[in-house]
Amino acid sequence: MKHFFSEIDEVTLTFSDVRTTRDGMEYLRIYFERPNSNGFDFLESTLPALSVIKSAGFTKAETARLLNYARTNSFLLWDIAREGDDELAASV
């Protein structure tokens, strides 16, 4: 993932630039991970849908808390992702 957002309780949140579906809807891919004894626990989702795409190692309660965290901070994630798009457009 391109953008680092936060690390809380050893859980790191990263996310992509703004992407567009075939029908023109914008979204961000978001990814939570934390180290464990065998590698990493992870949770992959998207904004604005916040549906779980892939997950391993997080409980249902942890997943709900992480998705709520993403929802609460979604305006910042979108702003940062859009800034990345602006920088890319300026460099072309």
PyMOL Python script that loads the backbone (N, CA, C, O; Angstrom):
from pymol import cmd

cmd.read_pdbstr("""\
ATOM      1  N   MET A   1       0.841  -1.176   0.000  1.00  0.00           N
ATOM      2  CA  MET A   1       0.000   0.000   0.000  1.00  0.00           C
ATOM      3  C   MET A   1       0.884   1.236   0.000  1.00  0.00           C
ATOM      4  O   MET A   1       2.007   1.214   0.503  1.00  0.00           O
ATOM      5  N   LYS A   2       0.376   2.280  -0.555  1.00  0.00           N
ATOM      6  CA  LYS A   2       1.186   3.467  -0.774  1.00  0.00           C
ATOM      7  C   LYS A   2       1.276   4.382   0.441  1.00  0.00           C
ATOM      8  O   LYS A   2       2.354   4.883   0.760  1.00  0.00           O
ATOM      9  N   HIS A   3       0.166   4.602   1.117  1.00  0.00           N
ATOM     10  CA  HIS A   3       0.114   5.612   2.178  1.00  0.00           C
ATOM     11  C   HIS A   3       0.068   4.966   3.558  1.00  0.00           C
ATOM     12  O   HIS A   3      -0.751   4.082   3.809  1.00  0.00           O
ATOM     13  N   PHE A   4       0.949   5.408   4.450  1.00  0.00           N
ATOM     14  CA  PHE A   4       0.914   5.018   5.855  1.00  0.00           C
ATOM     15  C   PHE A   4       0.003   5.990   6.577  1.00  0.00           C
ATOM     16  O   PHE A   4       0.124   7.200   6.389  1.00  0.00           O
ATOM     17  N   PHE A   5      -0.914   5.487   7.405  1.00  0.00           N
ATOM     18  CA  PHE A   5      -1.778   6.391   8.158  1.00  0.00           C
ATOM     19  C   PHE A   5      -1.481   6.352   9.645  1.00  0.00           C
ATOM     20  O   PHE A   5      -1.255   7.402  10.246  1.00  0.00           O
ATOM     21  N   SER A   6      -1.472   5.176  10.258  1.00  0.00           N
ATOM     22  CA  SER A   6      -1.276   5.128  11.709  1.00  0.00           C
ATOM     23  C   SER A   6      -0.799   3.756  12.156  1.00  0.00           C
ATOM     24  O   SER A   6      -0.897   2.765  11.431  1.00  0.00           O
ATOM     25  N   GLU A   7      -0.277   3.737  13.379  1.00  0.00           N
ATOM     26  CA  GLU A   7       0.040   2.480  14.046  1.00  0.00           C
ATOM     27  C   GLU A   7      -0.408   2.605  15.491  1.00  0.00           C
ATOM     28  O   GLU A   7       0.105   3.433  16.244  1.00  0.00           O
ATOM     29  N   ILE A   8      -1.370   1.776  15.871  1.00  0.00           N
ATOM     30  CA  ILE A   8      -1.928   1.798  17.221  1.00  0.00           C
ATOM     31  C   ILE A   8      -1.967   0.369  17.730  1.00  0.00           C
ATOM     32  O   ILE A   8      -2.490  -0.515  17.052  1.00  0.00           O
ATOM     33  N   ASP A   9      -1.421   0.129  18.916  1.00  0.00           N
ATOM     34  CA  ASP A   9      -1.388  -1.218  19.505  1.00  0.00           C
ATOM     35  C   ASP A   9      -0.804  -2.236  18.527  1.00  0.00           C
ATOM     36  O   ASP A   9      -1.321  -3.345  18.392  1.00  0.00           O
ATOM     37  N   GLU A  10       0.261  -1.858  17.857  1.00  0.00           N
ATOM     38  CA  GLU A  10       0.975  -2.686  16.887  1.00  0.00           C
ATOM     39  C   GLU A  10       0.175  -2.998  15.624  1.00  0.00           C
ATOM     40  O   GLU A  10       0.605  -3.825  14.820  1.00  0.00           O
ATOM     41  N   VAL A  11      -0.988  -2.352  15.428  1.00  0.00           N
ATOM     42  CA  VAL A  11      -1.781  -2.518  14.208  1.00  0.00           C
ATOM     43  C   VAL A  11      -1.490  -1.326  13.311  1.00  0.00           C
ATOM     44  O   VAL A  11      -1.678  -0.177  13.711  1.00  0.00           O
ATOM     45  N   THR A  12      -1.033  -1.604  12.103  1.00  0.00           N
ATOM     46  CA  THR A  12      -0.697  -0.560  11.138  1.00  0.00           C
ATOM     47  C   THR A  12      -1.798  -0.461  10.097  1.00  0.00           C
ATOM     48  O   THR A  12      -2.272  -1.475   9.584  1.00  0.00           O
ATOM     49  N   LEU A  13      -2.205   0.769   9.784  1.00  0.00           N
ATOM     50  CA  LEU A  13      -3.190   1.022   8.733  1.00  0.00           C
ATOM     51  C   LEU A  13      -2.484   1.696   7.567  1.00  0.00           C
ATOM     52  O   LEU A  13      -1.864   2.747   7.729  1.00  0.00           O
ATOM     53  N   THR A  14      -2.580   1.087   6.399  1.00  0.00           N
ATOM     54  CA  THR A  14      -2.084   1.682   5.170  1.00  0.00           C
ATOM     55  C   THR A  14      -3.212   1.661   4.144  1.00  0.00           C
ATOM     56  O   THR A  14      -4.200   0.945   4.312  1.00  0.00           O
ATOM     57  N   PHE A  15      -3.059   2.459   3.072  1.00  0.00           N
ATOM     58  CA  PHE A  15      -4.123   2.519   2.073  1.00  0.00           C
ATOM     59  C   PHE A  15      -3.573   2.969   0.730  1.00  0.00           C
ATOM     60  O   PHE A  15      -2.457   3.480   0.634  1.00  0.00           O
ATOM     61  N   SER A  16      -4.372   2.769  -0.295  1.00  0.00           N
ATOM     62  CA  SER A  16      -3.982   3.051  -1.669  1.00  0.00           C
ATOM     63  C   SER A  16      -4.320   4.481  -2.071  1.00  0.00           C
ATOM     64  O   SER A  16      -4.943   5.228  -1.318  1.00  0.00           O
ATOM     65  N   ASP A  17      -3.891   4.839  -3.278  1.00  0.00           N
ATOM     66  CA  ASP A  17      -4.409   6.044  -3.925  1.00  0.00           C
ATOM     67  C   ASP A  17      -5.872   5.801  -4.268  1.00  0.00           C
ATOM     68  O   ASP A  17      -6.365   4.680  -4.143  1.00  0.00           O
ATOM     69  N   VAL A  18      -6.568   6.850  -4.700  1.00  0.00           N
ATOM     70  CA  VAL A  18      -7.949   6.707  -5.144  1.00  0.00           C
ATOM     71  C   VAL A  18      -7.964   5.825  -6.392  1.00  0.00           C
ATOM     72  O   VAL A  18      -7.198   6.042  -7.330  1.00  0.00           O
ATOM     73  N   ARG A  19      -8.826   4.850  -6.385  1.00  0.00           N
ATOM     74  CA  ARG A  19      -9.021   3.959  -7.529  1.00  0.00           C
ATOM     75  C   ARG A  19     -10.446   4.117  -8.029  1.00  0.00           C
ATOM     76  O   ARG A  19     -11.301   4.647  -7.319  1.00  0.00           O
ATOM     77  N   THR A  20     -10.704   3.664  -9.235  1.00  0.00           N
ATOM     78  CA  THR A  20     -12.030   3.795  -9.828  1.00  0.00           C
ATOM     79  C   THR A  20     -12.494   2.440 -10.357  1.00  0.00           C
ATOM     80  O   THR A  20     -11.735   1.728 -11.015  1.00  0.00           O
ATOM     81  N   THR A  21     -13.747   2.091 -10.066  1.00  0.00           N
ATOM     82  CA  THR A  21     -14.320   0.853 -10.586  1.00  0.00           C
ATOM     83  C   THR A  21     -14.685   1.044 -12.055  1.00  0.00           C
ATOM     84  O   THR A  21     -14.622   2.155 -12.581  1.00  0.00           O
ATOM     85  N   ARG A  22     -15.060  -0.037 -12.701  1.00  0.00           N
ATOM     86  CA  ARG A  22     -15.468   0.038 -14.119  1.00  0.00           C
ATOM     87  C   ARG A  22     -16.646   0.962 -14.338  1.00  0.00           C
ATOM     88  O   ARG A  22     -16.771   1.575 -15.398  1.00  0.00           O
ATOM     89  N   ASP A  23     -17.513   1.065 -13.340  1.00  0.00           N
ATOM     90  CA  ASP A  23     -18.677   1.943 -13.486  1.00  0.00           C
ATOM     91  C   ASP A  23     -18.447   3.347 -12.921  1.00  0.00           C
ATOM     92  O   ASP A  23     -19.404   4.093 -12.711  1.00  0.00           O
ATOM     93  N   GLY A  24     -17.189   3.711 -12.676  1.00  0.00           N
ATOM     94  CA  GLY A  24     -16.840   5.081 -12.318  1.00  0.00           C
ATOM     95  C   GLY A  24     -16.885   5.435 -10.843  1.00  0.00           C
ATOM     96  O   GLY A  24     -16.717   6.604 -10.494  1.00  0.00           O
ATOM     97  N   MET A  25     -17.106   4.466  -9.968  1.00  0.00           N
ATOM     98  CA  MET A  25     -17.155   4.749  -8.531  1.00  0.00           C
ATOM     99  C   MET A  25     -15.743   4.758  -7.957  1.00  0.00           C
ATOM    100  O   MET A  25     -14.941   3.870  -8.247  1.00  0.00           O
ATOM    101  N   GLU A  26     -15.445   5.763  -7.143  1.00  0.00           N
ATOM    102  CA  GLU A  26     -14.127   5.864  -6.517  1.00  0.00           C
ATOM    103  C   GLU A  26     -14.095   5.059  -5.217  1.00  0.00           C
ATOM    104  O   GLU A  26     -15.097   4.942  -4.512  1.00  0.00           O
ATOM    105  N   TYR A  27     -12.918   4.509  -4.920  1.00  0.00           N
ATOM    106  CA  TYR A  27     -12.734   3.771  -3.680  1.00  0.00           C
ATOM    107  C   TYR A  27     -11.259   3.771  -3.301  1.00  0.00           C
ATOM    108  O   TYR A  27     -10.389   4.075  -4.117  1.00  0.00           O
ATOM    109  N   LEU A  28     -10.999   3.424  -2.046  1.00  0.00           N
ATOM    110  CA  LEU A  28      -9.645   3.215  -1.531  1.00  0.00           C
ATOM    111  C   LEU A  28      -9.556   1.786  -1.026  1.00  0.00           C
ATOM    112  O   LEU A  28     -10.511   1.283  -0.433  1.00  0.00           O
ATOM    113  N   ARG A  29      -8.445   1.131  -1.245  1.00  0.00           N
ATOM    114  CA  ARG A  29      -8.167  -0.150  -0.605  1.00  0.00           C
ATOM    115  C   ARG A  29      -7.466   0.181   0.705  1.00  0.00           C
ATOM    116  O   ARG A  29      -6.513   0.959   0.724  1.00  0.00           O
ATOM    117  N   ILE A  30      -7.932  -0.404   1.789  1.00  0.00           N
ATOM    118  CA  ILE A  30      -7.299  -0.184   3.090  1.00  0.00           C
ATOM    119  C   ILE A  30      -6.821  -1.523   3.636  1.00  0.00           C
ATOM    120  O   ILE A  30      -7.415  -2.567   3.365  1.00  0.00           O
ATOM    121  N   TYR A  31      -5.748  -1.476   4.404  1.00  0.00           N
ATOM    122  CA  TYR A  31      -5.109  -2.700   4.877  1.00  0.00           C
ATOM    123  C   TYR A  31      -4.606  -2.492   6.300  1.00  0.00           C
ATOM    124  O   TYR A  31      -3.813  -1.589   6.566  1.00  0.00           O
ATOM    125  N   PHE A  32      -5.076  -3.335   7.203  1.00  0.00           N
ATOM    126  CA  PHE A  32      -4.599  -3.349   8.579  1.00  0.00           C
ATOM    127  C   PHE A  32      -3.724  -4.581   8.749  1.00  0.00           C
ATOM    128  O   PHE A  32      -4.042  -5.646   8.221  1.00  0.00           O
ATOM    129  N   GLU A  33      -2.626  -4.444   9.480  1.00  0.00           N
ATOM    130  CA  GLU A  33      -1.815  -5.610   9.795  1.00  0.00           C
ATOM    131  C   GLU A  33      -1.128  -5.426  11.143  1.00  0.00           C
ATOM    132  O   GLU A  33      -0.871  -4.307  11.587  1.00  0.00           O
ATOM    133  N   ARG A  34      -0.839  -6.563  11.781  1.00  0.00           N
ATOM    134  CA  ARG A  34      -0.060  -6.559  13.018  1.00  0.00           C
ATOM    135  C   ARG A  34       0.790  -7.826  13.031  1.00  0.00           C
ATOM    136  O   ARG A  34       0.364  -8.880  12.559  1.00  0.00           O
ATOM    137  N   PRO A  35       1.981  -7.706  13.574  1.00  0.00           N
ATOM    138  CA  PRO A  35       2.849  -8.885  13.635  1.00  0.00           C
ATOM    139  C   PRO A  35       2.312  -9.917  14.625  1.00  0.00           C
ATOM    140  O   PRO A  35       1.714  -9.566  15.643  1.00  0.00           O
ATOM    141  N   ASN A  36       2.530 -11.174  14.315  1.00  0.00           N
ATOM    142  CA  ASN A  36       2.242 -12.257  15.249  1.00  0.00           C
ATOM    143  C   ASN A  36       3.401 -13.241  15.192  1.00  0.00           C
ATOM    144  O   ASN A  36       4.367 -13.008  14.466  1.00  0.00           O
ATOM    145  N   SER A  37       3.327 -14.314  15.927  1.00  0.00           N
ATOM    146  CA  SER A  37       4.454 -15.246  15.994  1.00  0.00           C
ATOM    147  C   SER A  37       4.707 -15.996  14.685  1.00  0.00           C
ATOM    148  O   SER A  37       5.792 -16.542  14.490  1.00  0.00           O
ATOM    149  N   ASN A  38       3.726 -16.029  13.793  1.00  0.00           N
ATOM    150  CA  ASN A  38       3.866 -16.732  12.512  1.00  0.00           C
ATOM    151  C   ASN A  38       3.945 -15.801  11.310  1.00  0.00           C
ATOM    152  O   ASN A  38       3.965 -16.275  10.175  1.00  0.00           O
ATOM    153  N   GLY A  39       3.991 -14.510  11.524  1.00  0.00           N
ATOM    154  CA  GLY A  39       3.998 -13.544  10.417  1.00  0.00           C
ATOM    155  C   GLY A  39       3.148 -12.335  10.751  1.00  0.00           C
ATOM    156  O   GLY A  39       3.546 -11.489  11.552  1.00  0.00           O
ATOM    157  N   PHE A  40       1.961 -12.253  10.130  1.00  0.00           N
ATOM    158  CA  PHE A  40       1.093 -11.103  10.338  1.00  0.00           C
ATOM    159  C   PHE A  40      -0.372 -11.507  10.362  1.00  0.00           C
ATOM    160  O   PHE A  40      -0.792 -12.408   9.635  1.00  0.00           O
ATOM    161  N   ASP A  41      -1.153 -10.826  11.214  1.00  0.00           N
ATOM    162  CA  ASP A  41      -2.603 -10.816  11.105  1.00  0.00           C
ATOM    163  C   ASP A  41      -2.915  -9.696  10.128  1.00  0.00           C
ATOM    164  O   ASP A  41      -2.195  -8.699  10.082  1.00  0.00           O
ATOM    165  N   PHE A  42      -3.983  -9.847   9.344  1.00  0.00           N
ATOM    166  CA  PHE A  42      -4.298  -8.791   8.388  1.00  0.00           C
ATOM    167  C   PHE A  42      -5.800  -8.673   8.169  1.00  0.00           C
ATOM    168  O   PHE A  42      -6.564  -9.603   8.424  1.00  0.00           O
ATOM    169  N   LEU A  43      -6.190  -7.519   7.695  1.00  0.00           N
ATOM    170  CA  LEU A  43      -7.571  -7.236   7.326  1.00  0.00           C
ATOM    171  C   LEU A  43      -7.523  -6.310   6.127  1.00  0.00           C
ATOM    172  O   LEU A  43      -6.960  -5.217   6.201  1.00  0.00           O
ATOM    173  N   GLU A  44      -8.112  -6.745   5.023  1.00  0.00           N
ATOM    174  CA  GLU A  44      -8.173  -5.932   3.812  1.00  0.00           C
ATOM    175  C   GLU A  44      -9.619  -5.546   3.564  1.00  0.00           C
ATOM    176  O   GLU A  44     -10.518  -6.383   3.638  1.00  0.00           O
ATOM    177  N   SER A  45      -9.838  -4.260   3.265  1.00  0.00           N
ATOM    178  CA  SER A  45     -11.179  -3.740   3.047  1.00  0.00           C
ATOM    179  C   SER A  45     -11.103  -2.590   2.041  1.00  0.00           C
ATOM    180  O   SER A  45     -10.044  -2.314   1.476  1.00  0.00           O
ATOM    181  N   THR A  46     -12.230  -1.931   1.827  1.00  0.00           N
ATOM    182  CA  THR A  46     -12.274  -0.760   0.951  1.00  0.00           C
ATOM    183  C   THR A  46     -13.109   0.337   1.609  1.00  0.00           C
ATOM    184  O   THR A  46     -13.973   0.078   2.448  1.00  0.00           O
ATOM    185  N   LEU A  47     -12.827   1.543   1.207  1.00  0.00           N
ATOM    186  CA  LEU A  47     -13.687   2.688   1.535  1.00  0.00           C
ATOM    187  C   LEU A  47     -14.341   3.115   0.235  1.00  0.00           C
ATOM    188  O   LEU A  47     -13.654   3.154  -0.786  1.00  0.00           O
ATOM    189  N   PRO A  48     -15.587   3.429   0.211  1.00  0.00           N
ATOM    190  CA  PRO A  48     -16.469   3.635   1.355  1.00  0.00           C
ATOM    191  C   PRO A  48     -17.203   2.386   1.840  1.00  0.00           C
ATOM    192  O   PRO A  48     -17.866   2.458   2.875  1.00  0.00           O
ATOM    193  N   ALA A  49     -17.124   1.267   1.163  1.00  0.00           N
ATOM    194  CA  ALA A  49     -17.952   0.092   1.495  1.00  0.00           C
ATOM    195  C   ALA A  49     -17.646  -0.498   2.864  1.00  0.00           C
ATOM    196  O   ALA A  49     -18.563  -0.910   3.574  1.00  0.00           O
ATOM    197  N   LEU A  50     -16.378  -0.546   3.246  1.00  0.00           N
ATOM    198  CA  LEU A  50     -15.941  -1.144   4.507  1.00  0.00           C
ATOM    199  C   LEU A  50     -16.380  -2.598   4.659  1.00  0.00           C
ATOM    200  O   LEU A  50     -16.659  -3.060   5.765  1.00  0.00           O
ATOM    201  N   SER A  51     -16.439  -3.313   3.537  1.00  0.00           N
ATOM    202  CA  SER A  51     -16.688  -4.748   3.607  1.00  0.00           C
ATOM    203  C   SER A  51     -15.337  -5.464   3.670  1.00  0.00           C
ATOM    204  O   SER A  51     -14.345  -4.977   3.128  1.00  0.00           O
ATOM    205  N   VAL A  52     -15.306  -6.599   4.321  1.00  0.00           N
ATOM    206  CA  VAL A  52     -14.066  -7.352   4.465  1.00  0.00           C
ATOM    207  C   VAL A  52     -13.799  -8.123   3.173  1.00  0.00           C
ATOM    208  O   VAL A  52     -14.632  -8.910   2.723  1.00  0.00           O
ATOM    209  N   ILE A  53     -12.634  -7.885   2.590  1.00  0.00           N
ATOM    210  CA  ILE A  53     -12.222  -8.607   1.387  1.00  0.00           C
ATOM    211  C   ILE A  53     -11.465  -9.869   1.784  1.00  0.00           C
ATOM    212  O   ILE A  53     -11.790 -10.968   1.333  1.00  0.00           O
ATOM    213  N   LYS A  54     -10.459  -9.703   2.627  1.00  0.00           N
ATOM    214  CA  LYS A  54      -9.674 -10.822   3.159  1.00  0.00           C
ATOM    215  C   LYS A  54      -9.320 -10.488   4.602  1.00  0.00           C
ATOM    216  O   LYS A  54      -9.140  -9.325   4.962  1.00  0.00           O
ATOM    217  N   SER A  55      -9.225 -11.538   5.422  1.00  0.00           N
ATOM    218  CA  SER A  55      -8.868 -11.309   6.823  1.00  0.00           C
ATOM    219  C   SER A  55      -8.318 -12.595   7.423  1.00  0.00           C
ATOM    220  O   SER A  55      -8.748 -13.694   7.076  1.00  0.00           O
ATOM    221  N   ALA A  56      -7.368 -12.438   8.322  1.00  0.00           N
ATOM    222  CA  ALA A  56      -6.846 -13.566   9.081  1.00  0.00           C
ATOM    223  C   ALA A  56      -6.273 -13.048  10.393  1.00  0.00           C
ATOM    224  O   ALA A  56      -5.508 -12.084  10.403  1.00  0.00           O
ATOM    225  N   GLY A  57      -6.639 -13.682  11.490  1.00  0.00           N
ATOM    226  CA  GLY A  57      -6.022 -13.381  12.778  1.00  0.00           C
ATOM    227  C   GLY A  57      -6.746 -12.389  13.657  1.00  0.00           C
ATOM    228  O   GLY A  57      -6.509 -12.365  14.864  1.00  0.00           O
ATOM    229  N   PHE A  58      -7.622 -11.566  13.100  1.00  0.00           N
ATOM    230  CA  PHE A  58      -8.379 -10.616  13.910  1.00  0.00           C
ATOM    231  C   PHE A  58      -9.715 -11.237  14.305  1.00  0.00           C
ATOM    232  O   PHE A  58     -10.352 -11.906  13.492  1.00  0.00           O
ATOM    233  N   THR A  59     -10.140 -11.018  15.543  1.00  0.00           N
ATOM    234  CA  THR A  59     -11.450 -11.491  15.988  1.00  0.00           C
ATOM    235  C   THR A  59     -12.542 -10.634  15.360  1.00  0.00           C
ATOM    236  O   THR A  59     -12.260  -9.591  14.771  1.00  0.00           O
ATOM    237  N   LYS A  60     -13.792 -11.078  15.488  1.00  0.00           N
ATOM    238  CA  LYS A  60     -14.920 -10.287  14.970  1.00  0.00           C
ATOM    239  C   LYS A  60     -14.986  -8.924  15.660  1.00  0.00           C
ATOM    240  O   LYS A  60     -15.263  -7.911  15.017  1.00  0.00           O
ATOM    241  N   ALA A  61     -14.732  -8.905  16.965  1.00  0.00           N
ATOM    242  CA  ALA A  61     -14.757  -7.633  17.705  1.00  0.00           C
ATOM    243  C   ALA A  61     -13.630  -6.709  17.241  1.00  0.00           C
ATOM    244  O   ALA A  61     -13.841  -5.508  17.068  1.00  0.00           O
ATOM    245  N   GLU A  62     -12.438  -7.266  17.041  1.00  0.00           N
ATOM    246  CA  GLU A  62     -11.318  -6.455  16.547  1.00  0.00           C
ATOM    247  C   GLU A  62     -11.602  -5.933  15.141  1.00  0.00           C
ATOM    248  O   GLU A  62     -11.307  -4.779  14.829  1.00  0.00           O
ATOM    249  N   THR A  63     -12.176  -6.787  14.299  1.00  0.00           N
ATOM    250  CA  THR A  63     -12.521  -6.369  12.942  1.00  0.00           C
ATOM    251  C   THR A  63     -13.512  -5.222  12.973  1.00  0.00           C
ATOM    252  O   THR A  63     -13.340  -4.238  12.254  1.00  0.00           O
ATOM    253  N   ALA A  64     -14.542  -5.328  13.790  1.00  0.00           N
ATOM    254  CA  ALA A  64     -15.531  -4.258  13.918  1.00  0.00           C
ATOM    255  C   ALA A  64     -14.872  -2.965  14.396  1.00  0.00           C
ATOM    256  O   ALA A  64     -15.172  -1.884  13.890  1.00  0.00           O
ATOM    257  N   ARG A  65     -13.973  -3.083  15.372  1.00  0.00           N
ATOM    258  CA  ARG A  65     -13.283  -1.895  15.893  1.00  0.00           C
ATOM    259  C   ARG A  65     -12.395  -1.254  14.823  1.00  0.00           C
ATOM    260  O   ARG A  65     -12.363  -0.030  14.695  1.00  0.00           O
ATOM    261  N   LEU A  66     -11.681  -2.072  14.059  1.00  0.00           N
ATOM    262  CA  LEU A  66     -10.807  -1.538  13.008  1.00  0.00           C
ATOM    263  C   LEU A  66     -11.605  -0.872  11.896  1.00  0.00           C
ATOM    264  O   LEU A  66     -11.227   0.197  11.417  1.00  0.00           O
ATOM    265  N   LEU A  67     -12.704  -1.493  11.484  1.00  0.00           N
ATOM    266  CA  LEU A  67     -13.532  -0.878  10.432  1.00  0.00           C
ATOM    267  C   LEU A  67     -14.177   0.415  10.931  1.00  0.00           C
ATOM    268  O   LEU A  67     -14.330   1.366  10.165  1.00  0.00           O
ATOM    269  N   ASN A  68     -14.555   0.453  12.205  1.00  0.00           N
ATOM    270  CA  ASN A  68     -15.086   1.694  12.767  1.00  0.00           C
ATOM    271  C   ASN A  68     -14.013   2.777  12.794  1.00  0.00           C
ATOM    272  O   ASN A  68     -14.300   3.943  12.525  1.00  0.00           O
ATOM    273  N   TYR A  69     -12.784   2.398  13.116  1.00  0.00           N
ATOM    274  CA  TYR A  69     -11.654   3.341  13.092  1.00  0.00           C
ATOM    275  C   TYR A  69     -11.471   3.907  11.683  1.00  0.00           C
ATOM    276  O   TYR A  69     -11.269   5.109  11.513  1.00  0.00           O
ATOM    277  N   ALA A  70     -11.541   3.040  10.681  1.00  0.00           N
ATOM    278  CA  ALA A  70     -11.416   3.503   9.293  1.00  0.00           C
ATOM    279  C   ALA A  70     -12.566   4.446   8.933  1.00  0.00           C
ATOM    280  O   ALA A  70     -12.351   5.466   8.278  1.00  0.00           O
ATOM    281  N   ARG A  71     -13.778   4.110   9.358  1.00  0.00           N
ATOM    282  CA  ARG A  71     -14.943   4.953   9.084  1.00  0.00           C
ATOM    283  C   ARG A  71     -14.770   6.331   9.730  1.00  0.00           C
ATOM    284  O   ARG A  71     -15.024   7.358   9.101  1.00  0.00           O
ATOM    285  N   THR A  72     -14.337   6.335  10.981  1.00  0.00           N
ATOM    286  CA  THR A  72     -14.159   7.584  11.716  1.00  0.00           C
ATOM    287  C   THR A  72     -13.103   8.485  11.071  1.00  0.00           C
ATOM    288  O   THR A  72     -13.231   9.709  11.090  1.00  0.00           O
ATOM    289  N   ASN A  73     -12.072   7.884  10.508  1.00  0.00           N
ATOM    290  CA  ASN A  73     -10.971   8.648   9.907  1.00  0.00           C
ATOM    291  C   ASN A  73     -11.028   8.707   8.386  1.00  0.00           C
ATOM    292  O   ASN A  73     -10.068   9.136   7.747  1.00  0.00           O
ATOM    293  N   SER A  74     -12.132   8.283   7.809  1.00  0.00           N
ATOM    294  CA  SER A  74     -12.215   8.170   6.351  1.00  0.00           C
ATOM    295  C   SER A  74     -11.987   9.502   5.635  1.00  0.00           C
ATOM    296  O   SER A  74     -11.378   9.527   4.565  1.00  0.00           O
ATOM    297  N   PHE A  75     -12.464  10.602   6.204  1.00  0.00           N
ATOM    298  CA  PHE A  75     -12.255  11.888   5.528  1.00  0.00           C
ATOM    299  C   PHE A  75     -10.771  12.211   5.413  1.00  0.00           C
ATOM    300  O   PHE A  75     -10.351  12.790   4.411  1.00  0.00           O
ATOM    301  N   LEU A  76      -9.971  11.854   6.406  1.00  0.00           N
ATOM    302  CA  LEU A  76      -8.519  12.077   6.336  1.00  0.00           C
ATOM    303  C   LEU A  76      -7.869  11.154   5.309  1.00  0.00           C
ATOM    304  O   LEU A  76      -6.995  11.574   4.551  1.00  0.00           O
ATOM    305  N   LEU A  77      -8.300   9.900   5.290  1.00  0.00           N
ATOM    306  CA  LEU A  77      -7.748   8.957   4.318  1.00  0.00           C
ATOM    307  C   LEU A  77      -8.012   9.434   2.888  1.00  0.00           C
ATOM    308  O   LEU A  77      -7.117   9.408   2.044  1.00  0.00           O
ATOM    309  N   TRP A  78      -9.248   9.869   2.622  1.00  0.00           N
ATOM    310  CA  TRP A  78      -9.584  10.384   1.289  1.00  0.00           C
ATOM    311  C   TRP A  78      -8.747  11.616   0.953  1.00  0.00           C
ATOM    312  O   TRP A  78      -8.245  11.737  -0.165  1.00  0.00           O
ATOM    313  N   ASP A  79      -8.592  12.529   1.911  1.00  0.00           N
ATOM    314  CA  ASP A  79      -7.791  13.732   1.663  1.00  0.00           C
ATOM    315  C   ASP A  79      -6.348  13.388   1.320  1.00  0.00           C
ATOM    316  O   ASP A  79      -5.784  13.942   0.376  1.00  0.00           O
ATOM    317  N   ILE A  80      -5.753  12.487   2.073  1.00  0.00           N
ATOM    318  CA  ILE A  80      -4.358  12.096   1.815  1.00  0.00           C
ATOM    319  C   ILE A  80      -4.248  11.397   0.463  1.00  0.00           C
ATOM    320  O   ILE A  80      -3.324  11.674  -0.302  1.00  0.00           O
ATOM    321  N   ALA A  81      -5.171  10.505   0.164  1.00  0.00           N
ATOM    322  CA  ALA A  81      -5.141   9.793  -1.121  1.00  0.00           C
ATOM    323  C   ALA A  81      -5.299  10.764  -2.288  1.00  0.00           C
ATOM    324  O   ALA A  81      -4.633  10.618  -3.313  1.00  0.00           O
ATOM    325  N   ARG A  82      -6.170  11.744  -2.140  1.00  0.00           N
ATOM    326  CA  ARG A  82      -6.358  12.736  -3.211  1.00  0.00           C
ATOM    327  C   ARG A  82      -5.126  13.621  -3.379  1.00  0.00           C
ATOM    328  O   ARG A  82      -4.793  14.001  -4.501  1.00  0.00           O
ATOM    329  N   GLU A  83      -4.444  13.954  -2.283  1.00  0.00           N
ATOM    330  CA  GLU A  83      -3.203  14.720  -2.389  1.00  0.00           C
ATOM    331  C   GLU A  83      -2.184  13.954  -3.215  1.00  0.00           C
ATOM    332  O   GLU A  83      -1.468  14.548  -4.021  1.00  0.00           O
ATOM    333  N   GLY A  84      -2.109  12.654  -3.026  1.00  0.00           N
ATOM    334  CA  GLY A  84      -1.212  11.823  -3.829  1.00  0.00           C
ATOM    335  C   GLY A  84      -1.556  11.882  -5.302  1.00  0.00           C
ATOM    336  O   GLY A  84      -0.665  11.903  -6.151  1.00  0.00           O
ATOM    337  N   ASP A  85      -2.870  11.908  -5.615  1.00  0.00           N
ATOM    338  CA  ASP A  85      -3.297  12.033  -7.005  1.00  0.00           C
ATOM    339  C   ASP A  85      -2.905  13.378  -7.582  1.00  0.00           C
ATOM    340  O   ASP A  85      -2.492  13.462  -8.738  1.00  0.00           O
ATOM    341  N   ASP A  86      -3.031  14.449  -6.774  1.00  0.00           N
ATOM    342  CA  ASP A  86      -2.671  15.791  -7.227  1.00  0.00           C
ATOM    343  C   ASP A  86      -1.171  15.881  -7.532  1.00  0.00           C
ATOM    344  O   ASP A  86      -0.768  16.485  -8.526  1.00  0.00           O
ATOM    345  N   GLU A  87      -0.355  15.277  -6.669  1.00  0.00           N
ATOM    346  CA  GLU A  87       1.087  15.291  -6.893  1.00  0.00           C
ATOM    347  C   GLU A  87       1.450  14.529  -8.157  1.00  0.00           C
ATOM    348  O   GLU A  87       2.333  14.946  -8.906  1.00  0.00           O
ATOM    349  N   LEU A  88       0.770  13.411  -8.395  1.00  0.00           N
ATOM    350  CA  LEU A  88       1.015  12.629  -9.593  1.00  0.00           C
ATOM    351  C   LEU A  88       0.629  13.418 -10.846  1.00  0.00           C
ATOM    352  O   LEU A  88       1.369  13.431 -11.829  1.00  0.00           O
ATOM    353  N   ALA A  89      -0.529  14.073 -10.806  1.00  0.00           N
ATOM    354  CA  ALA A  89      -0.979  14.846 -11.944  1.00  0.00           C
ATOM    355  C   ALA A  89      -0.040  16.022 -12.232  1.00  0.00           C
ATOM    356  O   ALA A  89       0.185  16.363 -13.393  1.00  0.00           O
ATOM    357  N   ALA A  90       0.506  16.641 -11.182  1.00  0.00           N
ATOM    358  CA  ALA A  90       1.411  17.773 -11.356  1.00  0.00           C
ATOM    359  C   ALA A  90       2.739  17.331 -11.962  1.00  0.00           C
ATOM    360  O   ALA A  90       3.408  18.120 -12.629  1.00  0.00           O
ATOM    361  N   SER A  91       3.126  16.072 -11.736  1.00  0.00           N
ATOM    362  CA  SER A  91       4.418  15.632 -12.232  1.00  0.00           C
ATOM    363  C   SER A  91       4.363  15.142 -13.677  1.00  0.00           C
ATOM    364  O   SER A  91       5.407  14.932 -14.295  1.00  0.00           O
ATOM    365  N   VAL A  92       3.177  14.962 -14.217  1.00  0.00           N
ATOM    366  CA  VAL A  92       3.034  14.450 -15.589  1.00  0.00           C
ATOM    367  C   VAL A  92       3.174  15.569 -16.602  1.00  0.00           C
ATOM    368  O   VAL A  92       3.082  15.328 -17.806  1.00  0.00           O
TER     369      VAL A  92
END
""", "prot")
cmd.dss("prot")
cmd.show_as("cartoon", "prot")
cmd.util.cbc("prot")
cmd.orient("prot")
